Amino acid sequence: MPASTPKVERASDFRTCDPRLAPIAEKVRAHERLSAGDGLALYASPDVLAVGWLANHVRERMHGDLTYFNVNRHINPTNVCVAACKLCAFGRKKGDPAGYTMALEEAWQTAASGYSEAVTEFHLVGGLHPDLPLEFFLDLIRGLKERFPQVHIKAFTMVEIAFLARRAKLSVEETLLKLREAGVDSMPGGGAEIFAPRVRSIICDHKIDGEEWLQTARTAHKLGFKSNATMLYGHIENDADRVDHLLKLRALQDETGGFQTFIPLAFHPENTALDHLPVTTGLTDIRQIAVSRLLLDNFPHIKAYWQMMTPKIAQIALRFGADDLDGTVIEEKIYHDAGAKTPQGMTRKELCRLITEAGRVPVERDTLYRPVTRTEESFTVAV
């Protein structure tokens, strides 16, 4: 791994015009855990630069200048979904002309096509299809593993896993064991949205509730799976809902240690039932990164998802607590169906440039954050 000389600003150098931040800075200096009240103060503070300074202090204490990315490929096998979430522009009902479901061969070809660099990760998420049995998804994973045995498969959100278990009349644990046997290596973090029942009942009442999401993640972690976690912000939630969400994730991480990365996701309202809402501002986005880094003291990584934030805001986020930019992606449907104007994919060289120009040190990683050493023809993963 490239050397990164820690150059953490001294916490004693902290300055702010907001007196509410002074006791928080003392906690940060002493490595003390922040409270719900601290989280609310961070969201309410007009001094966003001071909030970012504190988050950057923690980020550099943990990672120095290192910033992670990977060479990955997104695959969305179907957009047909039984849910009708107001937040979603991706899902389509069965019979909708805009709906699609890949045949197995088509999904395997999608994985193989469109990019010359060898990927280290396939990222699979999709709709809750009313007809596709669990065996379809097991065959999909088996086929990917047979064709690409060296690629890590990060597949299916907690929402999808709970849905597949229910349809197959299996427990979540039994379903996860079958997925692992087929070749699933870890899980993405989607579907968490906001755990607050009041909000969830409006934006995604067709999905599992927040407690079931957490319980599904708990089960996965106890079986040895690693996963990510997300939060969708910038719609009808308030600061208290955001703090509650983050602290519930922190509590589960205390229990299981199974989360690798937290990914704040800004709501994109275009083409959804909530398209009357404004898009988030860059200020909101970088504040959310910073608060996440400060409250989630037991999460190893905070990701600035460039597809959602735009590459420019993601670069700034690397100074507000983020240490990961996600990856090359190649084709992303869910956010682009909701109006995202960012590129569909990015090359490894472009990601390195973004990171370097932000004054950070790029580190290519695999899904489990092991450094990847790449040559002209192949790559190796440190173990």
SULZI-V736111 format. One record per run of one state. SS is the DSSP state (H for helix, E for strand, - for the rest). FROM is the first residue (numbers start at 0). TO is the last residue. Records with the same first field share a line. If there is no record, write none. Layout:
SS = FROM-TO / FROM-TO
This chain:
- = 0-9 / 13-18 / 29-34 / 44-46 / 63-64 / 70-70 / 75-76 / 78-78 / 80-90 / 92-99 / 101-102 / 112-119 / 124-132 / 147-150 / 155-156 / 168-170 / 182-184 / 187-195 / 203-208 / 222-224 / 233-237 / 256-257 / 266-280 / 295-299 / 303-304 / 309-309 / 317-322 / 327-332 / 337-346 / 357-359 / 365-369 / 374-377 / 381-382
H = 10-12 / 19-28 / 35-43 / 47-62 / 103-111 / 133-146 / 157-167 / 171-181 / 196-202 / 209-221 / 238-255 / 281-294 / 305-308 / 310-316 / 333-336 / 347-356
E = 65-69 / 71-74 / 77-77 / 79-79 / 91-91 / 100-100 / 120-123 / 151-154 / 185-186 / 225-232 / 258-265 / 300-302 / 323-326 / 360-364 / 370-373 / 378-380
